[in-house]
């Protein structure tokens, strides 16, 4: 191989290493942001309850902070409201206990939105349920 090929190859390796280092630093800083913590919360809820998709975030409306958890499941509730409400309360309580940001003490309630997908293909339909749980005060440290 000639000299210019080696130079191009060397510059490619150096660029790859620099890009890898920058990506690692960016990921580290993302994990320490509120968005990163909300992603961790959503993943924890998804893994604990074996759900298909979970979205967890904090919203502020009219000066009230609310933890919102929206999830999709394929578990069959057989249209029983008691089963749906119990599942939503468990998800909301777990999400609140796993929420680790400093504004936890300002949360006033937890809104849980459950989407149950039934059937498949053209015969797929959804059943939606919502509930709001009051947020208890955070445990003392």
Order of alpha helices (4+ residues) and beta strands (2+ residues): alpha-alpha-beta-beta-alpha-beta-beta
